Amino acid sequence: MFDAAIVGGGPAGMAAALALGRVHRPVLLIDEGQGRNATAANVHNFLTRDGTPPADLRRLGREELAAYPAVRTLTGTVTGARPLDGRGFHLELADGGTASARRVLLATGLADDLPAPRGVRELWGRSAFHCPYCHGYECTGRQVAVLGAEPARVRLALQLSRFAAGVALCTGARPLDPALRAVLDEHGVAVHCEPVARLEGTDGRLEHIVFEDGTSLAREAVFVANVPRQRSDLAGRLACAAFPDGCVRVDEFARTSVPGVYAAGDMARRASMPMPLAAVIAAAASGTVAAAALDQDLLSADFNLPDPLARAKG
């Protein structure tokens, strides 16, 4: 039996495995290799790794983990999980294999359901984005667009107007608050109210936004409102509490509502956070926090010590 099974080998899972491996906790890291940012050209806002391709970051992480004998990595998909009468957890894999661990850390991440119009999927992560912190800098001096009419979309358009050469808000014929329209006009953000038919581009690079009336708008990048969802149903199978948006509810030490089950990365958030953080470095940091809390949990169990994090529960 492993001390911990980490399901998901992205930044959160690898960071947790590293922290636990460094204190000689036998860890099994199970990853199916489907990162949320796989289509993106580069990872940004990761200090010392800014601009690194996502696949390279995973490779570097695996190479670092290989130096720790306590960490075992396995390529596979966990299809089931259940508690073992207070003795840990039993995991089932898609290939028929099984594993047991005293604690489980879920780091399975989110996947993105992409919105209309046609063409978003072909451009996703290359010139169709959702996060200004991940991809906004690359829009410096470029012609960009934001799709949507909600206040959050207006806010994003204004944010991008600080450094983009030109910003257009495409409302798709949805009503726009007059006060917000006035702010957009004041700051030079163009507003297009025609319904959007499709996005056109070549090799992942946006060229035109085509409207249903046949007209088009030349743009180099577009920001769309994606809908994130849980990539795995393991949290639900383990009966972990979740928010209405599907994110797993955790406390400040990455503990879920189920004793012995932790969650880290963009799949989980605290009640004080209105949305999951998509930043890779935030996912890695949450994995390190989860690993430390998990290790302290096991330390208390191994030596019959008081739980130093007990007062933070609830």
KOLKE-831794 format. One line per 4 residues: number of its first residue (from 1); for each residue y, z, x of C-alpha. Coordinates in Angstrom, 1 decimal. Example, Ala and Ser with C-alpha at 12.3 -4.5 7.8 and 13.67 -1.06 7.14 Angstrom:
1	-4.5:7.8:12.3  -1.1:7.1:13.7;
//
This chain:
1	0.0:0.0:0.0  3.4:-0.9:1.3  6.3:1.5:1.2  8.4:-1.2:-0.4;
5	7.9:-4.6:-2.0  11.1:-6.7:-1.9  11.0:-9.6:-4.4  13.4:-12.3:-3.3;
9	14.3:-13.4:0.2  17.9:-14.3:-0.1  20.7:-12.4:1.6  20.1:-9.2:-0.4;
13	16.4:-9.2:0.1  16.5:-10.0:3.8  19.2:-7.4:4.5  17.1:-4.8:2.7;
17	14.0:-5.8:4.7  16.0:-5.5:7.9  17.3:-2.0:7.1  13.8:-0.8:6.1;
21	12.1:-2.5:9.0  14.4:-0.7:11.4  13.2:2.7:10.2  9.6:1.5:10.3;
25	9.0:1.4:6.6  6.0:-1.0:5.9  7.7:-3.7:3.8  6.5:-6.8:2.1;
29	9.1:-9.4:1.5  8.0:-12.0:-1.1  10.2:-15.1:-1.5  9.7:-18.4:-3.3;
33	12.5:-20.1:-1.4  14.8:-21.2:-4.2  18.2:-19.9:-3.3  21.1:-20.1:-5.8;
37	23.3:-21.8:-3.2  20.8:-24.2:-1.9  22.8:-27.3:-3.0  26.0:-26.0:-1.3;
41	26.9:-27.5:2.1  28.0:-24.2:3.6  28.2:-20.5:3.1  31.7:-19.0:3.3;
45	33.3:-15.6:3.6  30.4:-14.3:5.7  31.9:-12.9:8.8  30.5:-14.5:12.0;
49	28.6:-17.0:9.8  31.4:-18.7:7.9  30.5:-22.4:7.4  26.7:-21.9:8.0;
53	24.5:-24.1:5.8  22.5:-21.9:3.4  19.1:-23.0:4.8  20.2:-22.1:8.3;
57	21.3:-18.6:7.2  17.8:-18.1:5.7  16.1:-19.4:8.8  18.2:-17.0:11.0;
61	17.4:-14.1:8.8  13.7:-14.8:8.9  13.8:-15.1:12.7  15.5:-11.7:12.9;
65	13.0:-10.1:10.6  10.1:-11.4:12.7  11.2:-8.9:15.4  10.2:-5.9:13.3;
69	6.5:-5.2:13.0  6.9:-3.2:9.8  8.2:-6.3:7.9  5.7:-8.8:6.5;
73	7.1:-11.9:4.8  5.2:-13.9:2.3  6.1:-17.2:0.6  5.1:-17.0:-3.1;
77	6.2:-16.2:-6.6  5.7:-12.8:-8.2  4.7:-13.4:-11.8  3.9:-9.8:-12.9;
81	4.7:-6.2:-12.1  3.5:-2.9:-13.6  3.6:0.8:-12.6  0.6:2.5:-11.2;
85	0.7:5.9:-13.0  3.3:7.3:-10.7  1.7:6.1:-7.5  3.9:3.0:-7.2;
89	3.7:-0.6:-8.5  1.2:-3.4:-8.7  2.5:-6.9:-8.3  0.7:-10.2:-9.3;
93	1.4:-13.5:-7.6  1.2:-17.0:-8.9  -1.5:-17.9:-6.5  -3.7:-15.1:-7.8;
97	-2.9:-12.7:-5.0  -1.8:-9.1:-5.6  0.2:-6.4:-3.7  0.9:-2.7:-4.2;
101	4.0:-0.8:-3.1  5.4:2.7:-3.6  8.8:1.2:-4.5  10.1:-2.2:-5.7;
105	13.4:-3.8:-4.8  14.3:-6.8:-7.0  16.5:-9.3:-5.3  15.5:-12.4:-7.3;
109	19.0:-13.5:-7.9  20.6:-15.7:-10.5  20.4:-19.3:-11.5  23.1:-21.4:-13.0;
113	23.0:-23.2:-16.3  25.5:-26.0:-15.8  28.0:-27.0:-18.5  28.9:-30.4:-19.9;
117	30.1:-33.0:-19.1  27.6:-35.4:-17.6  27.7:-35.6:-13.8  28.2:-31.9:-13.0;
121	24.6:-31.5:-11.8  24.9:-34.3:-9.3  28.1:-32.9:-7.8  27.2:-29.2:-8.0;
125	27.8:-27.3:-4.8  29.4:-30.3:-3.1  32.5:-31.1:-5.2  31.8:-29.3:-8.5;
129	32.3:-25.5:-8.0  32.7:-22.3:-9.9  34.1:-19.8:-7.3  37.5:-20.1:-5.6;
133	36.5:-17.6:-3.0  33.4:-19.6:-2.0  35.0:-23.1:-2.1  38.7:-22.8:-2.7;
137	39.8:-23.1:0.9  38.1:-26.5:1.2  40.4:-27.7:-1.6  43.5:-27.2:0.5;
141	45.7:-30.2:0.2  43.4:-31.9:-2.2  43.6:-33.1:-5.8  41.5:-30.7:-8.0;
145	40.9:-30.1:-11.6  39.8:-27.1:-13.7  37.8:-27.6:-16.9  38.5:-25.3:-19.9;
149	41.3:-23.8:-21.9  40.5:-20.1:-21.8  42.9:-17.7:-20.1  40.5:-17.3:-17.2;
153	40.6:-21.0:-16.6  44.4:-21.0:-16.7  44.4:-18.2:-14.2  42.1:-20.2:-11.9;
157	44.2:-23.3:-12.1  47.3:-21.3:-11.1  45.4:-19.7:-8.3  44.4:-23.1:-6.9;
161	47.9:-24.4:-7.3  49.0:-22.2:-4.4  47.3:-24.5:-1.9  45.9:-27.6:-3.5;
165	48.0:-30.7:-3.4  47.7:-31.1:-7.2  45.9:-29.2:-10.0  45.1:-30.5:-13.4;
169	43.7:-28.3:-16.3  41.4:-30.4:-18.5  41.2:-28.5:-21.8  38.7:-30.9:-23.5;
173	40.8:-30.9:-26.7  40.5:-27.1:-27.1  43.7:-25.3:-28.1  45.8:-23.9:-25.3;
177	48.0:-20.8:-25.8  51.6:-22.0:-25.8  52.7:-19.2:-23.5  50.1:-20.1:-21.0;
181	51.0:-23.8:-21.3  54.6:-22.8:-20.4  53.4:-21.0:-17.3  51.3:-24.0:-16.2;
185	54.3:-26.4:-16.7  56.6:-24.1:-14.8  54.2:-24.2:-11.8  53.4:-27.8:-11.8;
189	49.9:-27.7:-13.2  49.2:-30.9:-15.2  47.5:-30.5:-18.6  45.1:-33.1:-20.0;
193	43.9:-32.5:-23.6  41.6:-35.4:-24.0  37.8:-34.6:-24.3  36.0:-35.2:-21.0;
197	33.1:-37.7:-21.1  31.7:-37.5:-17.6  32.4:-36.9:-13.9  31.9:-39.8:-11.5;
201	31.3:-39.6:-7.8  29.3:-40.9:-4.9  26.9:-38.8:-2.7  28.0:-35.6:-4.2;
205	31.7:-36.3:-3.9  33.8:-36.4:-7.1  36.0:-39.4:-7.5  37.1:-39.5:-11.2;
209	37.1:-37.4:-14.3  36.5:-39.9:-17.2  37.8:-39.0:-20.6  36.3:-40.1:-23.9;
213	39.2:-42.5:-24.6  38.2:-44.5:-21.5  41.1:-43.3:-19.3  40.3:-41.5:-16.0;
217	41.9:-39.0:-13.6  41.3:-39.3:-9.8  40.2:-35.9:-8.4  38.4:-34.7:-5.3;
221	37.0:-31.5:-6.7  36.5:-29.8:-10.0  35.9:-26.2:-11.0  33.6:-25.6:-14.0;
225	32.5:-22.5:-15.9  28.9:-22.1:-15.2  26.6:-19.7:-17.1  24.5:-17.5:-14.8;
229	21.1:-16.3:-15.9  18.3:-14.3:-14.3  16.0:-16.4:-12.2  13.1:-14.1:-12.7;
233	11.9:-12.1:-15.7  10.5:-9.3:-13.6  13.3:-6.9:-14.4  12.5:-7.3:-18.1;
237	8.8:-6.9:-17.6  9.5:-3.6:-15.9  11.8:-2.6:-18.7  14.9:-2.3:-16.6;
241	18.1:-1.8:-18.6  20.4:-4.8:-18.6  23.9:-5.7:-19.7  24.6:-8.2:-22.5;
245	25.2:-10.9:-19.9  21.7:-10.4:-18.5  22.6:-8.6:-15.3  20.4:-5.7:-14.4;
249	22.2:-2.4:-14.7  22.2:-0.3:-11.5  24.1:2.7:-10.2  26.1:2.8:-6.9;
253	22.8:3.2:-5.0  21.1:0.1:-6.6  18.8:2.2:-8.7  17.8:0.7:-12.0;
257	16.9:2.6:-15.2  13.3:2.6:-14.1  12.4:5.3:-11.4  11.2:3.6:-8.2;
261	12.7:0.2:-9.1  15.9:-1.0:-7.3  17.9:-4.2:-7.7  20.4:-5.8:-5.4;
265	22.3:-9.0:-5.0  24.0:-11.0:-7.8  21.3:-10.3:-10.3  22.5:-6.7:-10.7;
269	25.8:-4.9:-11.1  27.3:-1.5:-11.9  28.9:-0.7:-15.2  32.3:-0.6:-13.5;
273	32.0:-4.3:-12.4  32.9:-6.8:-15.2  30.8:-9.5:-13.7  28.2:-10.1:-10.9;
277	29.6:-10.9:-7.4  28.6:-14.3:-6.2  29.6:-13.8:-2.6  26.7:-14.0:-0.1;
281	28.1:-11.2:2.1  28.4:-8.9:-1.0  24.7:-9.6:-1.8  23.7:-8.7:1.8;
285	25.7:-5.5:1.7  24.1:-4.5:-1.6  20.7:-5.0:0.0  21.5:-2.7:2.8;
289	22.7:0.0:0.4  19.6:-0.4:-1.7  17.4:-0.1:1.3  19.1:3.1:2.5;
293	18.8:4.7:-1.0  15.1:3.6:-1.3  14.3:5.1:2.2  16.0:8.4:1.2;
297	14.0:8.4:-2.0  10.7:8.1:0.0  11.8:10.6:2.6  12.3:13.2:-0.2;
301	8.9:12.4:-1.6  7.1:12.5:1.8  8.5:15.8:2.9  9.2:17.5:-0.5;
305	12.9:17.5:0.2  15.8:17.7:-2.3  17.1:14.3:-3.3  20.5:13.9:-1.6;
309	21.6:11.3:-4.1  20.6:13.3:-7.2  24.1:14.1:-8.3  25.0:10.4:-8.5;
313	22.2:9.6:-11.0  22.9:8.9:-14.6;
//
